[in-house]
């Protein structure tokens, strides 16, 4: 009877942090996340990068934070697993429906971003959250956000149907926005309208906003 050669046991590999940028599936999700990250990075003044950034709604994997240059990077999301180590990024659990206040002291950040998150939050909670973003920003800091343009609802539904974007993400949209609608919300917060800029990108399918503290 032939002898059997036993292979030496292998050490278990450490669990890898998830790299999916959104919940659900969509073959365009990674590309869209890259475009949002590129636009957000272009809206952040270079001198601020010596300080701290906070990305709200960073996802189960903080893709944007891994692509941006900052001395110190923080991310919050209700889906974050704080035990998944992402080099150079500090993660915390945060749910805007469960807490009225971000878990940071006033004037802590040089920049705050919220990419494809605006549309997921009810207006009453959105006003409360943006007011608190103003609190945690330093003077001359910036708040940058992106959101789908209001007219894209039927387009997003079609993309969802063919599996191009995440059904889970699209089905959780609370509202859709035009520049005028975004400005109306911002007027209910402490941000100065004179320091707020809004524009379009991705062939007009998305809005961006940069609001100065």
C-alpha positions in Angstrom: 0.0 0.0 0.0 1.6 3.4 -1.0 2.4 5.7 1.8 0.6 9.0 1.9 2.7 12.2 2.2 1.2 14.6 4.7 1.5 18.3 3.9 2.5 20.5 6.8 -0.4 22.5 8.2 -0.7 26.0 6.9 -1.3 29.0 9.2 -4.7 30.5 8.8 -4.8 33.7 6.8 -6.0 36.9 8.5 -9.5 38.0 7.4 -9.4 40.7 4.7 -11.3 44.0 5.0 -14.2 44.2 2.6 -13.4 46.2 -0.5 -17.0 46.5 -2.0 -17.7 50.2 -2.1 -21.4 50.0 -1.7 -24.0 47.6 -0.4 -25.5 45.2 -3.0 -24.1 44.7 -6.5 -23.7 46.8 -9.5 -21.0 46.5 -12.2 -20.7 50.3 -12.5 -20.5 51.0 -8.7 -16.7 51.0 -8.6 -16.4 53.3 -11.6 -19.0 55.7 -10.2 -17.2 55.7 -6.8 -13.9 56.6 -8.6 -15.6 59.5 -10.4 -17.1 60.8 -7.1 -13.8 60.6 -5.4 -12.0 62.5 -8.2 -14.6 65.3 -8.1 -14.4 65.5 -4.3 -10.6 65.6 -4.3 -10.7 68.4 -6.9 -13.0 70.5 -4.6 -10.7 70.3 -1.5 -8.1 73.1 -1.3 -4.5 71.8 -1.1 -3.6 73.6 2.2 -6.3 71.8 4.1 -4.6 68.4 3.4 -2.2 69.1 6.2 -5.1 68.6 8.7 -8.0 66.2 9.2 -10.8 65.0 7.0 -14.0 63.2 7.9 -16.0 61.2 5.3 -19.6 60.7 6.5 -21.3 57.6 5.0 -17.9 56.1 4.1 -19.5 52.7 3.5 -18.4 49.3 4.7 -15.1 50.0 3.0 -13.9 53.7 3.0 -12.9 53.8 -0.7 -12.7 57.6 -0.9 -10.5 57.9 2.1 -8.0 55.4 0.6 -7.7 57.7 -2.4 -7.4 61.1 -0.8 -4.3 62.7 0.7 -4.7 64.0 4.2 -2.5 64.0 7.3 -5.3 62.3 9.3 -8.3 60.5 7.9 -11.6 59.6 9.6 -14.7 57.8 8.4 -18.2 57.2 9.9 -21.0 54.9 8.8 -23.7 52.8 10.4 -22.2 49.8 8.4 -18.6 50.3 9.5 -16.9 47.3 11.1 -14.4 49.0 13.3 -12.4 45.8 13.6 -11.6 45.8 9.9 -8.3 47.6 9.8 -7.8 50.1 6.9 -4.3 51.5 7.0 -4.3 55.2 7.7 -8.0 55.5 8.3 -9.8 55.8 11.7 -13.4 54.4 11.5 -16.4 54.8 13.8 -19.9 53.6 13.8 -22.4 56.5 13.4 -26.1 56.5 12.4 -27.6 59.9 11.8 -31.1 58.6 12.8 -29.8 57.3 16.1 -27.7 60.4 17.1 -28.1 64.1 16.8 -24.4 64.8 17.1 -21.3 63.6 15.4 -18.8 61.9 17.8 -16.2 64.7 17.5 -15.4 67.9 19.3 -16.1 71.3 17.7 -13.6 72.6 15.1 -11.9 69.2 14.8 -11.8 68.8 11.0 -10.4 70.8 8.1 -12.7 69.1 5.6 -15.9 67.0 5.7 -17.2 65.0 2.8 -20.5 63.2 2.1 -20.4 61.4 -1.3 -23.7 59.9 -2.6 -25.2 60.1 0.9 -27.2 63.3 0.8 -30.1 61.6 -1.0 -30.3 58.8 1.6 -31.3 61.0 4.5 -34.7 62.5 5.4 -34.7 66.3 5.1 -35.2 66.9 8.9 -32.2 64.7 9.8 -30.2 66.1 6.9 -30.6 69.7 8.2 -29.6 68.5 11.7 -26.5 66.7 10.3 -25.3 69.5 8.1 -25.7 71.9 11.1 -23.4 69.6 13.1 -21.0 69.4 10.2 -20.6 73.2 10.5 -19.8 72.7 14.2 -17.0 70.1 13.7 -15.4 72.1 10.9 -12.6 74.5 11.6 -12.9 78.1 10.4 -12.0 78.2 6.6 -12.7 74.4 6.4 -14.9 73.0 3.7 -17.9 70.7 3.4 -18.0 68.8 0.1 -20.9 66.6 -1.0 -22.2 64.9 -4.2 -25.7 63.7 -5.0 -27.5 62.4 -8.1 -29.2 65.2 -10.1 -33.0 65.2 -9.6 -33.9 64.3 -13.2 -31.9 61.0 -13.1 -34.5 59.0 -11.2 -35.8 57.1 -14.2 -32.2 56.5 -15.4 -31.1 55.1 -12.0 -34.2 52.8 -12.0 -33.2 51.5 -15.4 -29.6 51.0 -14.4 -30.8 49.2 -11.2 -32.9 46.9 -13.3 -30.0 45.8 -15.5 -27.6 45.4 -12.5 -25.4 48.4 -13.3 -26.0 50.0 -9.9 -26.9 48.6 -6.5 -30.7 48.0 -6.1 -30.2 48.3 -2.3 -28.7 51.7 -2.5 -31.2 53.1 -5.1 -34.2 51.8 -3.2 -33.1 53.7 -0.1 -33.1 57.1 -1.7 -35.3 59.5 0.4 -35.3 62.3 -2.2 -33.7 63.7 -5.3 -32.2 67.2 -5.7 -31.8 70.2 -8.0 -29.4 73.0 -7.2 -32.2 75.1 -6.0 -33.4 72.4 -3.7 -29.9 71.9 -2.3 -29.6 75.6 -1.6 -33.0 75.6 0.1 -31.7 73.0 2.6 -28.4 74.8 3.1 -30.3 78.0 4.0 -31.7 76.1 7.0 -28.1 75.5 8.3 -25.4 77.9 9.6 -23.4 77.8 6.3 -23.1 81.1 4.6 -24.8 81.0 1.1 -22.1 83.4 -0.2 -19.5 80.6 0.5 -21.5 77.9 -1.2 -20.9 76.7 -4.8 -22.9 74.1 -6.6 -22.3 72.5 -10.0 -22.8 69.4 -12.2 -20.5 66.5 -13.2 -20.7 63.1 -14.9 -22.5 64.7 -17.9 -24.9 66.5 -15.6 -26.1 63.3 -13.9 -24.7 64.4 -10.5 -24.4 67.5 -8.4 -21.5 68.6 -6.4 -21.4 71.2 -3.6 -18.6 73.0 -1.8 -19.6 75.0 1.3 -17.0 77.0 3.2 -17.0 77.4 7.0 
